[in-house]
Amino acid sequence: MIFTDFGMDTASLAGPLDGKLAAVRRAGFSQVMISASDVVGYPGGVAAGVRAVRDSGLAVTGLEALRDFEGLDGRLHAYKVDVAKSMLEVCSELGGRLLLVEASTSIHADASPDAIVRDLRMLTVLAIPMGIRIAFKGVSWSRTARDFTAAGELVFRANCPNLGLVIDAFDVLAARIPLDNLDAIHPDQIFLVQLSDYMWQKIQSAEEQAATATHFRVFPGEGAHSDDLATFVSKLDAIGYGGNYSFDVYNDDYQQIPPETVVSRARRAAEWLVETVLRRALPVPNIERLRRTAGH
């Protein structure tokens, strides 16, 4: 099976970029989210890294991630604009058409909506000549947009055709955001959906959520929230979302095992989502529940 709507993230895998791309391709994925550090840190240089991605045969879901961009002023603002321009250039060279922007966590950011909308509009203007879309993602520990609802309001105010949302399932699950909030988002406004789960039942604080998000995510079907994750994906399907899904999984353990092992877990997650959630043909599996049942 070749997965056309699901992609991997190079940040999920250990090792050099070439090995990551080859493992993703062999697992049956047709697209990949590129971590900028994988390209700019390529041993042969950026141009060689770009060639490696283009030669892989994988479509580029997007480039991640521009962080702490909006709400700045003075020299810090100018510095971040230069960073944004550089990332847009890399994205364009890769053949990518989407730059992921995470809502700012900087203590120096002006969190007023007017300042954020101003900077998002400026970023979209920089991206238009390259044919790149800007995908804005709220994060719970941000000072400017703590969830997709807040991010959606800012995107709506900016009113730019190449500006949309990234919705991260992890943030929805961890913050227990009501899925009815998705009804206020037009599906065309969602540029990408990121999928992952985690092992424990509840997250108690923003600090714990940040630590879990960057170190302990697992693939759908591996964590403690398979039912909720299935409901989330089904809700997106019900409101008419037909875009790409990307496995946004960061796990310290995965950085210590072969990429082939990690992508096999991703393939299993994609098969579950395609065959049992989106098609709703079988009951939702939960790996931990299955293990307990097998133990009996």
C-alpha positions in Angstrom: 0.0 0.0 0.0 1.3 3.5 -0.9 0.0 6.2 1.4 -0.8 9.4 -0.5 -2.4 11.4 2.3 -0.1 10.5 5.2 3.5 11.5 5.6 6.4 11.1 7.9 8.6 13.7 9.6 12.4 13.5 9.2 12.7 14.7 12.8 11.2 11.4 14.0 14.1 9.4 12.7 17.8 9.0 13.7 20.7 9.0 11.4 21.7 10.9 8.2 19.1 12.5 5.9 19.7 9.9 3.1 18.9 7.0 5.4 15.8 8.7 6.7 14.4 9.4 3.2 15.1 5.9 2.0 13.4 4.4 5.1 10.3 6.6 4.6 10.1 5.6 0.9 10.5 1.9 1.6 7.7 2.0 4.2 5.3 3.1 1.5 4.9 6.8 2.2 4.9 9.2 -0.7 5.5 12.4 1.2 7.8 13.7 3.9 7.9 16.7 6.2 11.4 18.1 6.2 13.1 19.4 9.3 15.2 22.4 8.2 18.2 21.2 10.4 18.4 18.0 8.3 19.0 20.0 5.1 21.2 22.8 6.4 23.3 20.3 8.4 23.8 17.9 5.5 27.4 16.9 5.3 27.8 18.0 1.7 26.1 21.4 2.2 22.6 22.7 1.7 22.6 22.2 -2.1 23.6 18.6 -1.7 20.9 18.2 1.0 18.3 19.6 -1.4 19.4 17.2 -4.1 19.0 14.3 -1.7 15.4 15.2 -1.0 14.6 15.8 -4.6 16.2 12.6 -5.7 14.3 10.6 -3.1 11.1 10.6 -5.1 9.2 11.8 -2.1 6.9 14.9 -2.2 7.8 17.5 0.3 4.8 18.1 2.7 6.5 21.2 4.0 9.5 22.6 5.8 9.5 23.1 9.6 9.7 25.2 11.6 9.9 28.9 11.9 9.6 29.8 15.6 9.3 33.0 17.6 8.7 35.1 14.6 5.7 37.3 15.3 5.3 40.2 17.7 8.9 41.4 17.7 10.4 44.8 17.0 13.7 46.6 16.3 16.8 44.5 15.6 15.1 41.3 16.9 12.4 41.7 14.3 14.9 42.3 11.5 16.9 39.3 12.6 13.8 37.0 12.5 12.7 38.4 9.1 16.2 37.4 7.7 15.7 33.9 9.2 12.2 33.7 7.6 13.6 34.7 4.2 16.3 32.0 4.4 13.8 29.3 5.4 11.5 30.3 2.6 14.4 30.0 0.1 15.2 26.5 1.4 11.6 25.5 1.2 11.4 26.7 -2.4 14.6 24.9 -3.4 13.2 21.7 -1.9 10.1 22.0 -4.1 8.1 22.5 -1.0 5.0 24.6 -1.0 4.4 25.0 2.8 6.3 26.6 5.6 5.2 25.6 9.1 5.3 28.5 11.6 4.8 27.8 15.3 3.2 30.5 17.5 5.8 32.5 19.4 6.8 31.5 22.9 9.3 34.4 23.2 9.1 36.7 26.3 10.0 39.5 23.9 6.9 39.1 21.7 4.1 41.6 21.7 1.1 39.3 22.1 -1.5 41.8 20.9 -3.6 40.5 17.9 -2.7 43.6 15.8 1.0 42.9 16.1 0.7 39.2 15.3 -1.6 39.8 12.3 0.8 42.5 11.0 3.7 40.1 11.0 1.8 37.1 9.6 0.6 39.3 6.7 4.2 40.4 6.1 5.4 36.8 6.1 2.7 35.8 3.5 3.8 38.6 1.3 7.4 37.3 1.4 6.1 33.8 0.5 3.7 34.7 -2.4 6.4 35.1 -5.1 7.7 31.6 -4.2 4.3 30.0 -4.3 4.6 29.0 -0.7 1.8 28.8 1.8 2.3 29.8 5.5 0.8 27.2 8.0 0.4 28.8 11.4 0.3 26.5 14.4 -0.9 27.4 17.9 0.9 25.7 20.8 -0.2 25.6 24.4 2.9 27.3 25.9 2.8 30.1 23.3 2.3 33.8 24.2 0.5 34.6 21.0 -1.8 31.6 20.1 -2.3 28.8 22.6 -4.5 26.5 20.5 -6.0 26.1 17.0 -9.0 28.2 17.9 -6.8 31.3 18.8 -4.6 30.7 15.8 -7.7 30.4 13.6 -9.0 33.8 14.8 -5.6 35.4 13.9 -5.6 33.7 10.5 -9.1 34.9 9.8 -8.2 38.5 10.8 -5.1 38.4 8.5 -7.3 37.4 5.6 -4.5 36.2 3.3 -5.1 33.4 0.8 -1.8 31.7 1.4 -2.2 31.7 5.2 -3.8 28.8 7.0 -3.7 26.6 10.0 -1.8 23.6 11.3 -3.8 21.5 13.7 -1.8 19.2 16.0 -3.7 16.3 17.4 -1.3 16.1 20.4 -2.2 19.6 21.5 -6.0 18.9 21.1 -5.7 15.8 23.2 -3.3 17.1 25.9 -5.3 20.4 26.4 -8.6 18.5 26.1 -9.9 21.0 23.5 -13.6 20.4 22.6 -13.8 19.0 19.1 -16.9 21.1 18.5 -14.4 24.0 18.2 -13.5 22.5 14.8 -16.9 23.5 13.5 -15.8 27.1 13.5 -12.9 26.4 11.2 -13.5 26.1 7.4 -11.7 23.0 6.1 -10.0 25.0 3.4 -8.4 27.1 6.2 -6.6 23.9 7.5 -3.3 23.4 5.5 -2.0 20.5 7.5 -3.0 18.1 10.3 -0.3 16.6 12.5 -0.9 13.3 14.3 0.6 11.8 17.4 -0.3 10.4 20.8 1.3 9.9 24.2 1.4 7.2 26.8 0.0 8.7 30.0 -3.7 9.6 30.6 -3.4 13.3 31.6 -1.0 16.2 31.4 -1.2 18.4 34.4 0.7 21.6 33.3 2.0 23.6 30.3 5.5 22.6 31.3 4.6 18.9 31.3 2.9 19.3 28.0 5.9 21.0 26.4 8.3 18.3 27.7 6.0 15.5 26.4 5.5 17.2 23.1 9.2 17.4 22.4 10.4 14.1 23.9 7.6 11.5 24.4 5.2 11.5 21.5 4.2 8.1 20.0 2.4 7.1 16.9 -1.4 6.9 16.7 -2.5 3.5 18.1 0.5 3.3 20.4 -0.7 5.6 23.2 -3.4 6.0 25.8 -5.8 8.0 23.6 -6.5 5.9 20.6 -10.3 6.3 20.9 -10.0 10.1 21.3 -7.6 10.3 18.4 -9.9 8.3 16.2 -12.8 10.6 17.1 -10.6 13.6 16.3 -9.7 12.3 12.8 -13.3 11.3 12.2 -14.4 14.8 13.1 -12.0 16.3 10.6 -13.4 14.0 8.0 -16.9 15.0 8.9 -16.3 18.7 8.5 -14.8 18.1 5.0 -11.0 18.1 5.6 -9.3 16.4 2.7 -5.7 17.5 3.1 -2.6 15.9 4.3 -1.8 14.2 7.6 1.8 14.2 8.9 3.0 12.0 11.8 4.6 14.6 14.1 6.3 12.2 16.5 9.3 13.1 18.7 10.5 10.4 21.0 13.9 10.1 22.7 13.7 6.3 22.3 13.1 6.5 18.6 16.4 8.4 18.2 18.2 5.3 19.5 16.7 2.7 17.2 17.0 2.1 13.4 14.8 4.3 11.2 13.4 1.2 9.6 11.9 0.2 12.9 10.4 3.6 13.5 8.9 3.8 10.0 7.3 0.4 10.4 5.5 1.7 13.4 4.4 4.7 11.4 3.1 2.4 8.6 1.1 0.4 11.1 -0.4 3.7 12.4 -1.3 4.8 8.8 -2.9 1.4 8.1 -5.0 1.7 11.2 -6.1 5.3 10.3 -6.9 4.4 6.6 -8.6 1.1 7.2 -10.4 1.4 10.5 -10.9 5.1 11.3 -11.5 7.0 8.1 -13.3 4.0 6.5 -14.8 3.0 9.9 -14.8 -0.7 8.9 -13.4 -2.1 12.2 -13.5 -1.2 15.9 -10.7 1.2 17.0 -7.7 -0.7 18.2 -5.6 0.2 21.2 -2.2 -1.5 21.4 -2.0 -1.4 25.2 -5.5 -2.9 25.5 -4.6 -5.6 23.0 -1.5 -6.5 25.0 -3.5 -6.8 28.2 -6.0 -9.0 26.5 -3.3 -11.2 25.1 -1.7 -11.5 28.6 -5.0 -13.0 29.9 
